[in-house]
Amino acid sequence: MVDVEKAPGAGPPEGPVRRADAEGCLAVAVRIPVRIVVLVLVVPVRMVWDALVVVGRFVRDTVLRPAGRALGWLGRALFVWPLVALWRYGVVPLAKGVAWLGNVLLVVPAVWLYRWVLTPAGHVLARFLTVVGAVLAAIGRGLYAGLAWLARYLLVVPGAWLYRWVLTPAGHALARCGRGLAWCCGQVARGVGLVVTGVGFVLYWTVRVLLVLPALAVWRWLLVPVGRALAVVGREVADAVGHAWRIAGHVSRAVGRFLGTLLRWTVVEPVRWVYRSVLTPVGHAVRDAVLRPLAEAGRGAGRAVRQALSSARLSVRQARADVRRMLFGEPAERRPVDRREPSAAEARTLGSSTTALTKD
């Protein structure tokens, strides 16, 4: 067999192996000071952090959890249990007692009163009202018959006789008089109509000759020509105003363009020339001579800091490994476990008291 065991002091490498020529000069220069600083600062901070974690867990397990449980039990003892007991042993029995008392004092008497007093009284009253209603109906029918007979012989028969023998002849006579009076009125109205028609005809022609024809002549021969003349004048005035407005727009546009050109050549173009010919080259020069070198230096410093931090982490791991080895020694090596099946000589037999699993 090939011996693959390693020396006691040799262990697996903690990180990737780096070549000495692959590291920068800055990383090599700051490695030892950074390791010293990290060893001096980080180890106490880690120890304080572990102590705080242990203290926090101890406080959580010994103070906060019992205090929370105590507060929960106290809340249940002060609020929940008294309310449950009050509801269970106070409100519920009191409600049941009030319900029983209401049933005994109100419901049962009301049911007894309804069943043994109001119901029989209602039946008796209904029967009495039925009898009284029948009597009143009979009396009402008799009174209706008597009143109907009286109304017939005291009102209807005399009224019919009066209508037939008095009012009808009088009405016929009045109708004949009315027809004669209407014919006379018609004749009078016809004469009045003829008079009114003649007066209206005279008034119509008088108004037509004196008012309508002069007004029509004034409208046709004076107002219409004057209106047409004023319309022509107004149209021309409107056209003139429109042409003047358009010309003024062209003039104002020309003036605006002139002022814009003047502002451009006196302000904008000099500013543009200064920006393009002076500020842009200066900015490019500042960018190329100052900002980019600063950015490159910042990136280089960042890479150096990251390399230094990586070296510091590696140094801390190595220091922790060394401290563990100094305090606790080398860790015990694990023996390889042989998981093969037992041989024929070590297998269980009929005459042995042990098996391959319980055997040393």
Secondary structure, 3 states (H helix, E strand, C coil): CCCCCCCCCCCCCCCCCCCHHHCCHHHHHHHHHHHHHHHHHHHHHHHHHHHHHHHHHHHHHHHHHHHHHHHHHHHHHHHHHHHHHHHHHHHHHHHHHHHHHHHHHHHHHHHHHHHHHHHHHHHHHHHHHHHHHHHHHHHHHHHHHHHHHHHHHHHHHHHHHHHHHHHHHHHHHHHHHHHHHHHHHHHHHHHHHHHHHHHHHHHHHHHHHHHHHHHHHHHHHHHHHHHHHHHHHHHHHHHHHHHHHHHHHHHHHHHHHHHHHHHHHHHHHHHHHHHHHHHHHHHHHHHHHHHHHHHHHHHHHHHHHHHHHHHHHHHHHHHHHHHHHHHHCCCCCCCCCCCCCCCCCCCCCCCCCCCCCCCC
